[in-house]
């Protein structure tokens, strides 16, 4: 098949009253100087909105990104907004430790949910705010594993040490 064999796109006419031109009366009311309010807190806010750790597509919240944000914030208080289903336990621990090492006050605000690895991160706050309609989801660490009984036994031991580390963070 060639491009010439593809069917032609039918011509579509716009319905009357529809168009892409901006109404002159709307342009007359436009006020370019009106902007969303900004204050000093927006410059020291880190938003963790999504999966913890890099995903298949390269998205996700990583310790590298948080470290860069903390460097940019410098020696000031920081606000961390969280809405995350969790993700990579080790990446969550690294982010937790970065926030705990920050020299100034860290305020964590759970916007909706801080689940799994995100709940670990939320514990890094000197102040932790969870609204009535907000959730923390805490569970034992888990993993998908393949191997013989010896491998799986070793993995169980590793998971037990992760659970102990998590319990220490939550305590």
N, C-alpha and C positions, 0 to 999 in steps of 0.2 A: 504494500500500500504506500502510496506517496501522498504528499500534502494535497495534491490536486484531486485525489480520490476522496478526501474528507468532505463531509457535507458542509454546505455553506451555512454560516450563521444567519438566521433570519433577521431582518431589520426590525427593530423595536422602536415604536414611537412612544414618546412620553405622554402620560395622561395630562389632560389640561389642568393647569393649576400647580403642577409639579415642575420644579426647576432647581438649578444649582446656583442661581444668582441670589446674593444676599439682599434682603428687602431694605430699601433706602431708609425706612423709618427705624429699622434695627441698627443700621450703621450710625444714624443720628444720635441714638441713645448710648452708643458704645463709649465707655470711659476707660481708656487704656491705663490710667493711673490706679485703677482699683485692682489690688492684688490680694492674694491670701495673706493673712497676718503671719508674721514670722517673729520669733523671739530667740533669745540665746539658747533655749533648750533644744531647738531643732539642730543646732550645730554639734550637740554632744549626745545625740540619740543614735543608737544602733538598733536596727530592726531585723529580727530573726523571724522571717515569714516563709516557711517552707521546710523542706527536708534537711536534716542535719547530715552533712557530708555530701561529697560530689556524687551526683547520680549519673546514669548512663549518658545523659545529654550534656553533662558538664555543669548543670545547674546545682543548686543546693548551697547551704550555708557551711562554710569551711572555717577552720581555725585560722587559716592564712588570711581570709577576708576579715575576720574579726580582729586579728592582730594589726592589720593595716588600718582599720577604723580606729582602734585604740591609739595607734601612733598619731593619727591625724587629730584626735581629740586632745591628746597630750595630758598634761597634769591638771585635768578638770574632772568634776563629777560627771558621771555618765548614766544615761537612762537606757535600759535595754527592753524593747518591746518584743514579746514572743507570741507567736501563733504558729505552732509546729506540731506535726504528727510524730516527730522524733526522727530517728535514723541511726546512723553509725555511732555506737557506744563510745569508741575511742576518740572520735572527732568531738563528740559531746564533752568528754572529759577534758580534752585539750582546750576547748572553748571555756569550760568552767574554770580551769586553772588560769587561763589568761585573764579572765574577769576578776578572779580572786586576787591575782597579783597586782591589779590596778591600784595605784596608791590613793586614789580619791574614792569617795562614796559611789557605790554602784546601786542603782535602784532598778529592780526588775519588775516589769508590768506584764502580766499574762493577759493578753488581749482576748483570747478565746480558749485555746488549749495549749498546754505544754506537756506533751506526752513523751514517754520513754526517754530518749537521750535529751530531749528538750527540757524535761523535768529536772534532769541533772544540772543543766545550764542554769535553770531558774534558781537553783539553790546558791548560786554565786553572789546573789544580791545581799548587800548590807540591809536593804529593805526590799521585801517581796510583796507585791500587790496582786492579789487574785480577786477579781470581782465575783459577785454572787453567781453570775452566769459564766464564770470561767472554770476551767478544769485542769487539774494535774493528773496525769495517768502514770502510775508507778507500777513496775512489774519486775520480776526476775529477768536477768538477761537471757536471751535465747539466740540460737544460731541454727542455720541449716548446715548439716555436716554429712560427710560421706567418709566411710572408712570401716575397718574391722572393729571388733569389740575393744581392742587395746586403744585404737585411735579415739573411739567415742568415749572411753573412760578418761583418757587424757583431756579431751575437750570438756567433759563434765567438771574436771578439776579446775580448768581455766575459768569456766563459767562461775564456779563457786567463788573464785577469787574476785571476779567482776562483781558478783552479788555482794560480797563483803565490802568492796570499795564503794559501791552504791549506797549501802546501808550507812557507812561512815559519813558520806556526803549528806544524806538526809537527816542524820542524827543531830 
